[in-house]
Amino acid sequence: MVSIIINVDRDNDFGEKVGIKGPIVGYTECYNAAVKLISVDPEDSDANALFGALKHYDELQAKGEEIEICTITGDNDVGPKSDEIISSQLDQVLKEKIYQSAILISDGAEDDYIMPLILSRIPVRYVKHIIVRHNQNIESLYYYVVKALKDKKLVSKFIIPIGLLLLTYGLVELGAAIYLTAVGAAAGLNPSYYAGAIVAVVIGAYFVERGFDLRTVLSEMFDDIKKYSEEARILFISYLVSIGIVLVGIASSYVSITRSIGVPFDKFLEFLAYFSWWIYGAVFTREVLRAVDMYLGEQSDIQRIWYGLTFTLAAEFIVYGLLNYIRYVLSYVTISTAFDGVVFMIMGIAVAIISALVHRHFSKIMGLGHSMRDQ
């Protein structure tokens, strides 16, 4: 009867830490993988479990049993994704050779998830757990907290929720304290109230940062921004300036309508009318700086930018005029404002037609130029 010892690394420590892809089949391959992983992380339970599996392999061979050994790896994203990979690797191993039974050797942490996957494919003789004995001198709170913060499974299941809970509690407590201070009702508050809230915020923020690895995320984001700004040059600045213009436009348009008298919907239409000009200003600025960037980069097709600017101006004329005419229809403004709106709409249509004709003319000239060079 041929049996196979199956060791499962559900969170793919072998792949993540030493770059070994599963399935790992055979005594030599498993031994080399275990040595590499234990050299990188002596505390890793998967490495110790694999050494335990190798020891049990030797014991069964000494008894004269025909035995094979393999390690199946999952994925860092523990759950359905990792289990699908484990299932696929199990099928791959079991197709290579016919086995009558399997022996599961693990650290005991994932048996409830792994066992159904194995039983659906091959009978399991028994399960053996490899439990690592710790030195009593290091079994301290600090050791376990540090180890937990390095364990991605524990981080996702416990550390992040605890961090979010502490952070939320601390922020709510601080917010309440600040409010009571602002209204002059904080005289009876004990200083420990503030201290407890601050400690909760600090610990919660630390757990959240470690859980989501915000330091790495922010570092990569700033590196991407730096790389993009170096590659895009002026174009990157144009986006920043355009965003600034939009923000200023929102504030300016809001201030303008607060000074006027009218019903809320009229103020809303007036806000849109004012704000539309700021939107055009942002688009105009971005396109002009984009044209400068293309010119410095010796790129062609700049004429398309000017066509886009004139067409956008036409759209702005039409939108602005239409909003004012709607205000007149709803009896919010006088006929003179409606007349101005109609004039703006006519101007927009005229600019759009002229822009299209000019663009068509230059496109024909450019097309003839290209065809003559090709000949």
N, C-alpha and C positions, 0 to 999 in steps of 0.2 A: 504494500500500500504506500503510494507516494503522497506525502503531505507537504504543505508549504507554510512556512512561518511568514505571517504578514505583519509588518510594522507600518503604522500610518502616521504621517506628519500632516495633520489636517490644515495647519496654517502655513505650510510650506516654508519652514525655517531653513531647510536644506537649499531651497531655491533662493530665498531672500538673502541669506547670510553668506553662503559659499558658492552660489550659482550652479548648484547641481539639480538637474531636472529629473523628475520621476517619469516612469517607474525605475527604481534602482534594483536590479535583479542580480542575484549571485552573491556568494560569500565575500569574494574579493572586492566587488564594487561597493557592497554595503559597508565593509570594514573601512575602506578608504574614505567613504562619505562620512562615516561616524568620526573618524580621526580628524578630518577637516573641520567638521562642525564643532567638536569638543575643543579644538585648538582655538577657534574663533570665540566661542562662548562656552566656557567650562561648566556653566550653570544650566545650560539648556537641557530640559527634560527629554526632548526628542533624541538628542545624542545619547543620553544615558539609556533610554529605552531601546535604542538600536544596539548598543553594546550588550544590553541584557538579552536581546533577541539573538545576537551572535553567540553568546555564551550558551544559550539554550540549544542552539543549532549544534554546537560541539557536543553537548550532552546527549542529544538524540542520535547523532552520528556514532558516538561511542557505544550506544546500545544496539547499533546495527540497523537503525531505521533509515529508509530512503527519504531524504528531506531536502527541501530547497528553501531559500529565504529571499524576501523582497521587501522593499520599502516603497510605499505609495505616498505621493505628495499631493497636497491640495492647492489652496490659494490663500494669499494674505487676506482676501475678503472672505472671512469664514462665514459659511452659510450655504445657501443653494449653489453659489458659484463654485466654491471649493468642493462640495459634495458631488457636483457633476463631473469635475475633473477626476476626483477619486474613483467614481464609477467607471469613467472611461479608461483609466489606467488599470483598474482591476480587470476589466474585460480584455485589455491588451495582454496582461500577464497570463490570464487563464486560457487565452487562445494559443499561446506558444507551447503549452504542454498540458496534459491532462493530469489533474490532481484529484485524489479521492476525498481529501479533507484539508482544513486549514487550521492553523493555530494563531490566534491573535495575541500579540505581545505589545503592550502599550504602557503609557504612564498613567492610564486610568481616567484621564481628564475628558476624553471624547468618546468613550465606549458607547454611550447611549445613541450617539449619532452615527458611529461607524458600523456598529454591529448589524443593523438591518441591511446596509449596503452589501456586506459580505455574505450574510445568510441568504440573500436573494440569489446568490450565484454559486455558493459552495457550502457544504456542511462545516461547521466549526467544532473541532474536537474539544477545545477548552480555551480559556482566556488567562493570560498571565500578566500581572501588573508589575512594573518595575518602579518602585518607590525609592527615590533618592533620600538617603539619610543625611540630615544636616548636622553640622557641628553646633553644639549647644552655645558656643561663644558668639555665634553670628545670628542666632535666633532672637533678634531684637526688632522692635517696632520700626526702626530706621531701615533695617535691611529689607523687611517685607514691603515697606512703602516704596522704596527705591526699585525693588524688583517688580512690584505691581505696575509702576509707571513705565517700565520697559516692556511689559507684556501687552501686546496690542489687543488681545482678546479681553483681558481684564479692563483695559482702558476704555474700550468701546461699551462694555457692559456695565461697569461700575464707576470708573473714575470720572468720565464725562458727565453722567447724570448727577453724581454727587457735586461736582464742580459747578454745574449749572444751578443746582438747588442752593448751594452756599452763596453763589454770586447773586442770584435773585433775592434771596433773603437779606443779604447785606445791603444791596442797593435799595430795597424797599425800606429797610430800617434807617439808612442814611437819609433817604428822601423824606421820611416822616420826621426825622430829627431836624433837618434843614427847614422844613415847613413850619414846625413848631417854633423854631428859632426866629423865623421871619415874622410870624404873627405875635411874637412876644410871649409865647406860652411854654418856653423851654426851661424856665427857672427851676422846675422840680425834677428835671431829668438828671439821672445819675451819670457821671462821666463814664462809667463802665458800659453804659448803653451805647455810646459812640465807639468805645474801644471794641466791643463785641461785634458791632456792625462792620467796622474797618477790618478786623481780623477775618470775618466771614468773606468779605469782598476779596481780600488778598489771597486767601487760601483757595477760594472758588476760582478766581482769575488764574491762579497758578495751575490748578487742575485742568481748567478748560484749555489753557495754552498748551499744556503737555498732551492733553487728549487729542486736540485737533492739530498739534504740531504747528501752531500759528507762527512760530519763529521762522520755520523753514518756508511756510507759505508766503509770509510777508517778504522774506529774503528773495524768494523766486519771483514774486510780483515786482519788486523794485528792480531786480536784475532785468526782467522783461521790459519794464518801462525804460530803463537806461539803454538797453539794446535797441529798443524801438526808436527812442529819441535820437540815438546816434545814427541809425539807418535813415530815419525819415527827415532829419534836420528840421527845416522850417515848417514842414507839414505837421510835425508834432506840436510845435508852438501854435500853429493855426487852430488846432482843436482846443487847446487851452484857452486861447483868446475868444474863440467862438462860444465856448461854455460860459466864460465870464460875461460876455455880452448878453447872453440869454438870461443869466441870473440878474444882471443889472436891469434888463428889460422887464423882468417880472416885478422887481421892486418899484421901478419907475412907473410902470403902468398901474400898479396897485395904488401908488400914491396919487396918481392923476385922477382915478375914479373916486377915491375917497373925498376928494375936494369938490366933486360934482354932486348935483342934486338929481335924484331920479329913482325909479323903482329898481329892485335888484337885477331883473333881467336886462334892463337897459344898461346898467352898469357893467354887467357881464359882456354884453355886445361891445360896449365902449372899450372895455379892457382888451377884448380880442382885437379890436381895430388898432389900438395903440401898440399892443404887443406884436402884431404882425410885422410892423416896421422894424422892431428889434430883431425879429427872426430873420428878416431879409438882411439886416445889418450883419448878423452872425454868419449867414450864408455867404454874403458878399466878401466879408473879411477872410473866411476860410478859403474861398475860391481864388481870391487875389494872391494870398500867400501860397496857395498850391501852385498857381501859375509861376510865381517867382521861384519856387522850389524846382519846378520842371525846367524852367529856363536855366537855372544854375546847374542842374543835372544834365543839361543839353538834351532834353527830351522833346519830341515833337508833339503835335496834336494839341498845342496850347489853345488853338482857335475854338476848340470844343468848350473850353472853360468860359470864354467870352460869350459864346452862344448860350451856355447854361445861365450865365449871369443876366443876360438880357431877357431870357425866357422867364427866369425867376422874378425879375422886376415886373414883367407883364402880369404874372400870376399875382404878385403883391398888389398891383394897381386894381386888378379885378376883385380880389378878396376884400380890400379896404373899401372900395366903392360899394360892393354888394352888402357889406355889413352896415354901412351908413344908410343905404337904401332900405334895408330891412327895418332899421330903427325908425325911418320915416313911415313905412307901411304900418308899423305898430303904434304910430302917433307919439313917438318919443322925442322926435326932433322936427324942425321946421322944414319947409320945402326947399329952402336954400341949401341945407345940408344934403337933402336928397339929390338936388341938382349937382352938387359937388361929387356925390357918389356916382352918378351917371357919367360925369366927365371922366372920373378915374377909370370906370369900366371901359369906356370907349378908348381911353389912352392905353389901357392894358391890352385890348384886342389889337390896336394899331401896332404897338411895340412887338407883340407876338408875331403878327404877320410880317412886319419888316424884318424881324430877327430871323424868321424862317426863310424868307427870300434871300437875305444876305448869306446865311449859312449854306443854302442850296447853291448859290452862285460860286462861293469859294470852294465848295466841295467839288463842283464840276471842274474848276480851274486846277485844283489839286489832283483830281483824277486824270485830267489830260496830261499834267506834268509827269505823273507816274508812268502813264502809258508811253509817253515819248521817251522817257529814260529806259523803259524796258525794251523799246525797239532799238 
